[in-house]
Amino acid sequence: MIKIQNKNKCNGCQACVQKCKFGALNINIDDEGFWYPSVNEILCRQCGACLKCCSELNPVEVSVKPRVYAAYCTELEKRLKSASGGIFTLIAETVLKDSGVVYGAAFDENWCLKHVCVTDKEELVKLKGSKYIQSDIGNTFQDAERYLKQGVQVLFSGTPCQIQGLKKYLGKEYNNLITIDLFCHGVPSPEVWRDYVSVVSKERSLVGFSQRDKTHGVSKAPMVFTFDNGDVEIEKYTENLFVRGFIDNLYLRPSCYDCSFKGINRCSDITLGDFWGIEKEHPGFSDDYGVSAVIIHTEKGKGYFARISDHIEKIESTIASVTKENPCVIEPVTLNPKRNDFFVIWKKVGLKKAIKKLTKRRRKRLLFEFYHNLRHWLWLIKRKITNKP
């Protein structure tokens, strides 16, 4: 049976919970806000199914000859609503045209991130954009398996550990399954996120949120919060408190610091992420509205990429070019020595004070950020004067 003795070796994919036929496994939330399986020993039959489907104990075989591209959707509107170059949107639309279904992470009405199934093109917007929180997989592995057995085309997207978890849960390959994993820095605590939403909302209700608003380009993409009373708050991405803690690795899941699923070779069909540094690696290719780094691992992935070729601009790239400013693709993040302090201080003085206390910037860094903040606020003032949306 599954027993979590080392939290560094559980990524929270929940494959084991969904695999158990006897209902002997449940998900509990620890004091940091992360999900872990727990065993009801009365119901457990010692069948070992949970151990066999654990991706941490039994990693899935990965590809060894990936192809790498920089690419973006030629339809600007789709790109503006996407995290990077809109490649996921095009592949998802292709699957839906084939009467298939698409799984990905979406916020619910309470701003909790959960994996959901989308069956209609209009619903795809829920899956688009960056979301720097761990999503609750729920029973989507079971749900996807039912579709696969019926012969329905299934696209499943998620973090590398979630795709590994799906593959181990299924236990076999399906020709009608296409998987996409993402460049993953690490997943913050969902409980920290919920607290942050409460802090930023104050007495209002959050009704709209964009992690990176690309209306004026990637280089100027701020975070935008919309509230039920009509308030709209725009904040520079790097100055946002939640993002500061995220970038400083203050409250990531323990397994993220010892991630087993880093590297270029993956068990997914396609890996997608932002192509940071594109202007240096491929000058003239980017137009500041987002470019995807696309890593093709399988013939199936190659086939889907070919199917969207009429709707994209692409250029072949290299692993070295993609990883130069994306180190999280190939190696885990560094454990912040203040991580344990954060969870203690957070409970005592609240989220805002805890993040500010543990992410203090040096004098030179503060001056550098002041200069860029000034440019940002001048941009906001100009935007307001010219009545730009």
Secondary structure by P-SEA (a helix, b strand, c coil): ccccccccccccccccccccccccbbbbbcccbbbbbbbcccccccccccccccccccccccccbbbbbbbbbccaaaaaaccccaaaaaaaaaaaaacbbbbbbbbccccbbbbbbbccccccccccccccccccccaaaaaaaaaaaaccbbbbbbcaaaaaaaaaaaccccccbbbbbccccccccaaaaaaaaaaaacccccccccccccccccccbbbbbbcccbbbbbbcccccaaaaaaaacccccccccccccccccccccbbbbbbccccccccccccccbbbbbbbccaaaaaaaaaacccbbbbbbccccccccccccccccccccaaaaaaaaaacccaaaaaaaaacccaaaaaaaaaaaaaaaaaaaaaaaaccc
